[in-house]
């Protein structure tokens, strides 16, 4: 059968293989987190002041007179 040294060598190779697999899994997870958290197209776009004013008028939060006054202040 196999001697004691052969078992130790087999154990070390299995340990090395396990470390390589763990490193690959870690690298894939880190790259997925970075890819999903850092992109600007994933975040919703903030409306411009004019768009926000238009929405407020549509929701009835400001009257048409207030809308025209605020729009003039915004310069658009």
HELIX and SHEET records of a PDB file:
HELIX    1   1 UNK A    4  UNK A   37  1                                  34    
HELIX    2   2 UNK A   40  UNK A   42  5                                   3    
HELIX    3   3 UNK A   49  UNK A   59  1                                  11    
HELIX    4   4 UNK A   64  UNK A   74  1                                  11    
END                                                                             
